[in-house]
Every structure is written in C-alpha cells, then in structure tokens.
Amino acid sequence: MGSLLLAVIYLIFISLGLPDSLLGSAWPKMQVAFDVPSSYAGYVSMTISFMTIISALLSPRMIRRFHTKWIVVFSIMLTIFGLIGFSVSGTYALLFLFAVPYGLGAGSIDASVNHYVANHYSSSVMNFLHCFYGVGAVISPYIMALALKRARWNEGYRWTAYVQALILLVCIISMPLWKKNEEGSDEEQIKDSAGIRETLKVPGVILTLVGFYAYCAGEATGFLWTPSYFAGTMKGLSDELIASFGSLVFFGLMLGRLISGFISNRLGDRLLIRLGITLEAFGIILILLSTHNYVISAIGFVIVGTGMGPVYPAIQHMAPTNFGKRYSAAVIGLQMASAYVGSTFMPMLFGIMQQYIGIRIMPFYLMFFAIINIGMLEIAYRVVDKKVSEDL
C-alpha cells in the first residue's frame, strides 16, 4: 500500500511539471496568432507565477483545513481548467483570465505535497520526487511539438489537459491509500500548525527563505539565459546547437537529483547541500575559464545544474527537522513563495543588466547567488542549532 501511494505521489509531481514548459514551447506560434510582440510572453508567465505565489502563501491554511489528497485533486482540476482555457483563448487578453487557475493549481500542489513528503518520507524520496517533476517538464514540450506538427498550438494545451485528467482520475481512485498516514497524532499536529506571521518570527526562518530565494534566482537564470550566453560569447555556433544548450542546466539538475536520491539518506540534507553548492561553484569557475571552448563551457553548465540538483529538495525536506512539524507547513509555503519570487524576477533583472554590461557577467551573477545561498543557509543552521541547544 505504501509503495502504491508513493507511485501516486510521483505521478502527481509529473502532473506538476507538465504545464510549466508549455508556454515557452508554444509562444512562437501563439505570438503570431495573437499578433503581439515576443516580450508579451513574460507578462503571461509573470501572472502565472504571481498566482502561484499567492497559492503557496495560502497553502498553510489549506493544509490545516483539508487533507493533502483533497488539495491535490482540487489543484489538478484548477490546472486542467487553466489548460483548457488557454486552448480556447482567441485573444491575448483571455490568457490572463485563465492564468489565474493555471497558477493557483501549481502552487497548492507544490506546497502541500512537499509538506506531506517532508513529514512522512526520507530525503531520498524527496530527491526522486523532484526528479519526477522534471519528467513532466520534459514531456510537455514534446506534446506541444506533436501538436504543432499535426494540428495547432491550441491542441498542445488541450492534449496536456487530457493527460492531466488521466492523472486526476488515478488520484481520485487512489484516495483510500492516503489513510495510512492520516492517523490521529498527525492530524492533531496539522490542525495545530502555525500561520505565516507566527512562523516568520521563528529563528532561522527568514534566513532560510533568503537562501532559497537565492537558489531559485540562480536556477531560473541558468534555465533562461544559457543559450544566450553561448550566442554572445562563442563564435561560429549554429542556431540549432545554441538552442540545444537550453537543456544543459536542466539535464544537470535531473542528474544531480537522481544521484542524490541514492546517497542523501547516508549523507544527510546539510552535507548534501554543501557538496552540491561546492560542485556548482566548480562548474561556474569552469565556465569562466573556458572563454573560447564551447564544449568545456557546456560541461561547466551541466556541472552547475548537477550541483544545484539536491539543494531544492534538501531545503524542503529539512523544514520539519529544523523548525518542527508545527511550523513545517508554513515554512514550506513561504519557501515556495520565495522560490517563485526569485525565479520570476531575477532572470528578468539579469536580462536588463546584460544589456548594459554584456552577457559575460552570467557566471559572476550565478556565483553571487550561490554565495548568498550557502551563506544564508549556514547562518540559519547555526541559529537553529543554538535554539535547539537552549531548549534542551
């Protein structure tokens, strides 16, 4: 029964990743259809992210009132509604209307399932879980590509909604599996969990949020700007080759989480984060040194992604250990909100900076956030450990 539930949870995270890559894949055709500038994709993306931040902040209250299984079912329904809405949108303005359920659904699933896994499963499971998010994010561009080849971009959103509907059906059928972890003591702890304001006063929480924000700022910048870095620093590369480099950091991220899934229980979350950020820094240095060799630079970006891989899952998994189950739901909700703030605005800031300074500042930008990430987390560990020792 436990392994069946875990399989369902992995499937839920595939569903979480499915909508995230669609807009980027479809936008060249959507832009033509709506007759708007290419930059207008950013406004839709920011609306989705803003709604995700709101749902992440609301998640502690939702977790106190409803079982995780109901939050998951309702959130997937919202996502399906958003996807169908995108598929029938005949004007650019309508996208903003359907971006609301699109974003709200994602944030609720992310926060609630991360909270559930952090409280009931090992660090290894958390790393594998985030690997499966990547599976969803990889699948959806292929769905859109097939739609563009056989039909139109609208069908890409509609077909993805059908896949989501199948996952929703599995979630509904599997509801009895959740009962194993819904017994008295856990239910009482969830109902007694703290709110956002109270949690922000807990020593170490704000430091952790800043560290998480910095991590997501670096990750999202790597996702978005890696092809542009090669286009701006390496001569003689084909457009197809440059475009393919957009997957380098993402591939490394998946590799890092896969490896971490096998070793995290032995190493522990803190050591895994330290090793990961050290590896990330090594990759950044390799990029800095390879000014004319695109192969070494490509290897450097993969290493950066591999180092980043365990950081996100480990920070999420540490929440109950560092702050206690009473605060874990609110901490994870706040972490999700800070993550989306970092991933929404920091790549945009980098885009403005590189226009004036040049794309070569990208490794320095990544290193800056890596230093902020590890620095804030290390200080948070000391604050948390000091509080624990004082409470003993």
C-alpha positions as CSV (number, residue, x, y, z in Angstrom):
1,M,0.0,0.0,0.0
2,G,2.8,2.4,0.9
3,S,4.6,1.8,-2.3
4,L,1.4,2.3,-4.3
5,L,0.9,5.7,-2.6
6,L,4.4,6.7,-3.3
7,A,3.9,5.8,-7.0
8,V,0.8,8.1,-7.0
9,I,2.8,10.9,-5.4
10,Y,5.5,10.6,-8.1
11,L,2.7,10.8,-10.7
12,I,1.3,13.9,-9.0
13,F,4.7,15.6,-9.5
14,I,4.8,14.6,-13.1
15,S,1.5,16.4,-13.4
16,L,3.0,19.4,-11.7
17,G,5.8,19.6,-14.3
18,L,3.6,19.1,-17.3
19,P,2.2,22.7,-17.6
20,D,5.4,24.5,-16.9
21,S,7.2,24.1,-20.2
22,L,4.2,24.7,-22.5
23,L,4.2,28.5,-22.8
24,G,7.8,28.6,-23.9
25,S,7.3,25.8,-26.4
26,A,4.1,27.3,-27.9
27,W,4.8,31.0,-27.7
28,P,6.4,31.5,-31.2
29,K,3.1,30.3,-32.7
30,M,0.9,32.0,-30.1
31,Q,2.7,35.3,-30.7
32,V,1.8,35.2,-34.4
33,A,-1.7,34.1,-33.7
34,F,-2.4,37.0,-31.2
35,D,-0.2,39.5,-33.2
36,V,1.7,40.7,-30.2
37,P,5.4,41.3,-29.5
38,S,7.5,38.3,-28.4
39,S,8.2,40.0,-25.0
40,Y,4.5,39.7,-24.1
41,A,5.1,36.1,-23.1
42,G,6.7,37.5,-20.0
43,Y,3.5,39.1,-18.8
44,V,1.6,35.9,-19.0
45,S,4.4,34.0,-17.3
46,M,4.6,36.6,-14.5
47,T,0.8,36.3,-14.0
48,I,1.0,32.6,-13.6
49,S,3.9,33.0,-11.2
50,F,2.1,35.6,-9.2
51,M,-0.9,33.3,-8.7
52,T,1.5,30.5,-7.7
53,I,3.0,32.7,-5.1
54,I,-0.5,33.5,-3.7
55,S,-1.5,29.8,-3.5
56,A,1.8,28.9,-1.9
57,L,1.2,31.6,0.8
58,L,-2.4,30.3,1.3
59,S,-1.2,26.6,1.5
60,P,-0.6,26.5,5.3
61,R,-4.2,27.5,5.9
62,M,-5.4,24.9,3.3
63,I,-3.3,22.2,4.8
64,R,-4.8,22.9,8.2
65,R,-8.3,22.6,6.9
66,F,-8.1,19.9,4.2
67,H,-6.3,16.6,3.7
68,T,-3.5,16.7,1.2
69,K,-5.4,14.4,-1.1
70,W,-8.3,16.9,-1.5
71,I,-5.9,19.7,-2.1
72,V,-4.2,17.7,-4.8
73,V,-7.5,16.8,-6.5
74,F,-8.8,20.3,-6.5
75,S,-5.5,21.8,-7.6
76,I,-5.2,19.4,-10.6
77,M,-8.8,20.4,-11.5
78,L,-7.8,24.0,-11.5
79,T,-4.8,23.3,-13.7
80,I,-7.0,21.4,-16.2
81,F,-9.4,24.3,-16.3
82,G,-6.5,26.7,-17.0
83,L,-5.1,24.5,-19.7
84,I,-8.4,24.1,-21.4
85,G,-8.9,27.9,-21.1
86,F,-5.6,28.5,-22.8
87,S,-6.6,26.1,-25.6
88,V,-9.8,28.0,-26.4
89,S,-8.4,31.6,-25.9
90,G,-9.0,33.6,-29.1
91,T,-7.4,36.8,-27.8
92,Y,-4.2,37.6,-25.9
93,A,-6.2,39.2,-23.0
94,L,-8.1,35.9,-22.3
95,L,-4.8,34.3,-21.4
96,F,-4.6,36.4,-18.3
97,L,-8.0,35.2,-17.2
98,F,-7.0,31.5,-17.4
99,A,-3.6,32.2,-16.0
100,V,-5.3,32.5,-12.6
101,P,-6.4,28.9,-12.2
102,Y,-3.3,27.8,-14.1
103,G,-1.0,29.3,-11.4
104,L,-3.2,28.7,-8.3
105,G,-3.3,25.0,-9.0
106,A,0.5,24.6,-9.3
107,G,1.3,26.4,-6.0
108,S,-1.1,24.4,-4.0
109,I,0.1,21.0,-5.2
110,D,3.8,22.0,-4.8
111,A,3.5,23.2,-1.2
112,S,1.1,20.6,0.1
113,V,2.8,17.5,-1.4
114,N,6.3,18.8,-0.4
115,H,4.9,19.2,3.1
116,Y,3.4,15.7,3.1
117,V,6.6,14.1,1.8
118,A,8.9,16.1,4.2
119,N,6.9,14.8,7.1
120,H,6.3,11.2,6.1
121,Y,9.2,10.2,3.8
122,S,13.0,10.2,3.6
123,S,15.3,12.7,1.9
124,S,15.9,10.1,-0.8
125,V,12.2,10.1,-1.7
126,M,12.2,13.9,-1.8
127,N,15.0,13.9,-4.3
128,F,13.4,11.3,-6.5
129,L,10.1,13.2,-6.2
130,H,11.7,16.4,-7.7
131,C,13.2,14.2,-10.5
132,F,9.7,13.2,-11.5
133,Y,8.7,16.9,-11.7
134,G,11.4,17.1,-14.3
135,V,9.9,14.2,-16.2
136,G,6.7,16.2,-16.6
137,A,8.6,19.3,-17.6
138,V,10.4,17.3,-20.3
139,I,7.3,15.5,-21.7
140,S,5.1,18.6,-22.3
141,P,7.4,20.3,-25.0
142,Y,7.1,17.0,-26.9
143,I,3.3,17.1,-26.6
144,M,3.4,20.7,-27.9
145,A,5.8,19.8,-30.7
146,L,3.5,17.0,-31.8
147,A,0.5,19.3,-31.7
148,L,2.3,21.9,-33.8
149,K,3.2,19.2,-36.3
150,R,-0.2,17.6,-36.5
151,A,-2.6,20.4,-35.6
152,R,-2.2,23.8,-33.8
153,W,-0.7,25.1,-30.6
154,N,-4.2,25.1,-29.0
155,E,-4.2,21.3,-29.2
156,G,-1.0,21.1,-27.3
157,Y,-2.7,22.7,-24.3
158,R,-5.8,20.5,-24.8
159,W,-3.8,17.3,-25.1
160,T,-1.8,18.1,-21.9
161,A,-5.2,18.8,-20.2
162,Y,-6.3,15.2,-21.2
163,V,-3.1,13.8,-19.7
164,Q,-3.8,15.8,-16.5
165,A,-7.3,14.4,-16.5
166,L,-6.0,10.9,-16.5
167,I,-3.7,11.7,-13.6
168,L,-6.6,13.2,-11.8
169,L,-8.6,10.0,-12.3
170,V,-5.7,8.0,-10.8
171,C,-5.6,10.4,-7.8
172,I,-9.3,10.0,-7.2
173,I,-9.2,6.2,-7.4
174,S,-6.1,6.1,-5.0
175,M,-7.7,8.2,-2.2
176,P,-8.0,5.2,0.2
177,L,-4.2,4.8,0.1
178,W,-3.7,8.1,1.9
179,K,-5.5,6.9,5.1
180,K,-2.3,5.1,6.3
181,N,-0.6,8.5,7.1
182,E,-3.8,10.3,8.3
183,E,-3.9,9.0,11.8
184,G,-4.7,10.8,15.0
185,S,-1.4,12.3,16.0
186,D,-0.5,13.6,12.6
187,E,-4.0,15.1,12.2
188,E,-3.7,16.9,15.5
189,Q,-0.3,18.3,14.6
190,I,-1.6,19.6,11.3
191,K,-4.6,21.3,12.9
192,D,-2.3,22.9,15.5
193,S,0.2,24.1,12.8
194,A,1.3,27.7,12.9
195,G,0.3,30.5,10.5
196,I,2.6,32.7,8.3
197,R,3.0,35.6,10.7
198,E,3.9,33.4,13.7
199,T,6.3,31.3,11.5
200,L,8.2,34.3,10.3
201,K,9.2,35.1,13.9
202,V,10.9,31.7,14.4
203,P,14.7,32.0,14.4
204,G,16.3,30.9,11.2
205,V,13.2,31.0,9.0
206,I,13.8,34.3,7.2
207,L,17.5,33.3,6.7
208,T,16.3,30.1,5.1
209,L,13.9,32.0,2.8
210,V,16.6,34.3,1.6
211,G,18.8,31.3,0.9
212,F,16.0,29.5,-1.0
213,Y,15.2,32.7,-2.9
214,A,18.9,33.0,-4.0
215,Y,19.0,29.3,-5.1
216,C,15.9,29.7,-7.3
217,A,17.2,33.0,-8.7
218,G,20.4,31.2,-10.0
219,E,18.5,28.1,-11.2
220,A,15.9,30.1,-13.2
221,T,18.6,32.4,-14.7
222,G,20.5,29.3,-15.8
223,F,17.4,27.9,-17.4
224,L,16.6,31.0,-19.3
225,W,19.9,32.6,-20.3
226,T,22.3,29.7,-21.0
227,P,21.7,29.7,-24.8
228,S,22.1,33.4,-24.9
229,Y,25.4,33.1,-23.1
230,F,26.8,30.8,-25.8
231,A,25.3,33.0,-28.6
232,G,27.0,36.1,-27.1
233,T,30.4,34.5,-26.1
234,M,31.1,31.8,-28.7
235,K,31.5,32.4,-32.4
236,G,30.6,30.1,-35.3
237,L,27.9,28.0,-33.5
238,S,24.8,27.1,-35.4
239,D,21.4,28.3,-34.2
240,E,20.3,24.7,-33.6
241,L,23.3,23.9,-31.4
242,I,22.8,27.1,-29.4
243,A,19.1,26.3,-28.9
244,S,20.0,22.8,-27.6
245,F,22.2,24.3,-24.9
246,G,18.9,25.4,-23.1
247,S,18.7,21.9,-21.7
248,L,22.2,21.8,-20.1
249,V,21.4,23.1,-16.7
250,F,18.1,21.2,-16.6
251,F,19.9,18.0,-17.6
252,G,22.4,18.5,-14.8
253,L,19.6,19.3,-12.3
254,M,17.9,16.0,-13.1
255,L,21.2,14.1,-12.9
256,G,22.0,15.8,-9.5
257,R,18.7,14.8,-8.1
258,L,18.9,11.2,-9.4
259,I,22.3,10.8,-7.8
260,S,21.2,12.4,-4.6
261,G,18.2,10.0,-4.4
262,F,20.7,7.2,-3.8
263,I,23.1,8.9,-1.4
264,S,21.0,11.5,0.5
265,N,19.9,9.2,3.4
266,R,23.6,8.4,4.1
267,L,24.9,12.0,3.8
268,G,22.1,14.0,5.3
269,D,20.5,17.2,3.9
270,R,23.0,19.7,5.2
271,L,26.1,17.9,3.8
272,L,24.3,17.3,0.5
273,I,23.6,21.0,0.1
274,R,27.3,21.9,1.0
275,L,28.6,19.4,-1.6
276,G,26.1,20.5,-4.2
277,I,26.9,24.2,-3.9
278,T,30.6,23.4,-3.9
279,L,30.1,21.5,-7.2
280,E,28.0,24.3,-8.6
281,A,30.9,26.8,-7.8
282,F,33.3,24.5,-9.6
283,G,31.1,24.4,-12.6
284,I,30.9,28.2,-12.6
285,I,34.7,28.5,-12.4
286,L,35.0,26.1,-15.3
287,I,32.7,28.4,-17.4
288,L,34.8,31.4,-16.5
289,L,38.0,29.7,-17.6
290,S,36.6,28.3,-20.9
291,T,36.3,31.6,-22.8
292,H,36.7,30.1,-26.3
293,N,35.9,26.4,-25.9
294,Y,32.2,25.8,-26.0
295,V,32.5,22.1,-25.1
296,I,34.1,22.9,-21.8
297,S,31.6,25.7,-21.2
298,A,28.8,23.2,-21.9
299,I,30.3,20.7,-19.4
300,G,30.5,23.6,-16.9
301,F,26.8,24.3,-17.2
302,V,25.9,20.7,-16.7
303,I,28.1,20.6,-13.6
304,V,26.4,23.8,-12.3
305,G,23.0,22.1,-12.8
306,T,24.2,18.9,-11.1
307,G,25.4,20.8,-8.1
308,M,22.1,22.7,-7.9
309,G,20.2,19.4,-8.1
310,P,20.0,18.4,-4.4
311,V,19.6,21.9,-3.0
312,Y,15.9,22.5,-3.5
313,P,14.7,19.1,-2.3
314,A,17.0,19.1,0.7
315,I,15.9,22.6,1.9
316,Q,12.3,21.4,1.7
317,H,13.0,18.1,3.4
318,M,14.8,19.9,6.3
319,A,11.8,22.1,7.3
320,P,10.2,19.7,9.9
321,T,13.7,18.8,11.3
322,N,14.9,22.4,11.6
323,F,11.6,24.1,12.7
324,G,9.3,21.3,13.9
325,K,6.1,19.9,12.5
326,R,4.1,22.7,13.9
327,Y,5.8,25.2,11.6
328,S,6.7,23.0,8.7
329,A,3.6,23.7,6.6
330,A,4.0,27.4,6.8
331,V,7.8,27.2,6.3
332,I,7.3,25.2,3.1
333,G,4.6,27.5,1.9
334,L,6.9,30.5,2.5
335,Q,9.7,28.7,0.8
336,M,7.6,28.1,-2.3
337,A,6.6,31.8,-2.4
338,S,10.2,32.9,-2.1
339,A,11.2,30.4,-4.8
340,Y,8.7,31.8,-7.3
341,V,9.7,35.4,-6.5
342,G,13.4,34.5,-7.2
343,S,12.6,32.6,-10.3
344,T,10.2,35.3,-11.7
345,F,12.2,38.5,-11.2
346,M,15.9,37.6,-11.0
347,P,16.2,36.3,-14.6
348,M,14.4,39.5,-15.7
349,L,16.9,41.6,-13.7
350,F,19.8,39.7,-15.3
351,G,18.3,40.4,-18.8
352,I,18.4,44.2,-18.0
353,M,21.9,44.0,-16.6
354,Q,23.4,42.1,-19.5
355,Q,22.0,44.6,-22.0
356,Y,24.3,47.3,-20.4
357,I,27.2,45.2,-19.2
358,G,27.3,42.2,-21.5
359,I,26.3,38.5,-21.3
360,R,29.7,37.6,-20.0
361,I,28.6,38.6,-16.5
362,M,26.4,35.5,-16.3
363,P,29.0,33.3,-14.4
364,F,29.5,36.1,-11.9
365,Y,25.8,36.5,-11.4
366,L,25.4,32.8,-10.8
367,M,28.3,32.8,-8.3
368,F,26.8,35.8,-6.4
369,F,23.6,33.9,-5.8
370,A,25.4,30.6,-5.0
371,I,27.4,32.5,-2.3
372,I,24.2,34.1,-0.9
373,N,22.5,30.7,-0.9
374,I,25.2,28.8,1.1
375,G,25.9,31.9,3.3
376,M,22.3,32.3,4.4
377,L,21.8,28.6,5.0
378,E,24.9,28.2,7.1
379,I,23.9,31.1,9.3
380,A,20.4,29.6,9.6
381,Y,21.9,26.3,10.7
382,R,23.8,28.0,13.5
383,V,20.7,29.9,14.6
384,V,18.6,26.7,14.6
385,D,21.2,24.7,16.4
386,K,21.6,27.4,19.0
387,K,17.9,27.5,19.6
388,V,17.7,23.7,19.9
389,S,20.5,23.6,22.4
390,E,18.9,26.3,24.5
391,D,15.6,24.4,24.5
392,L,17.2,21.3,25.9
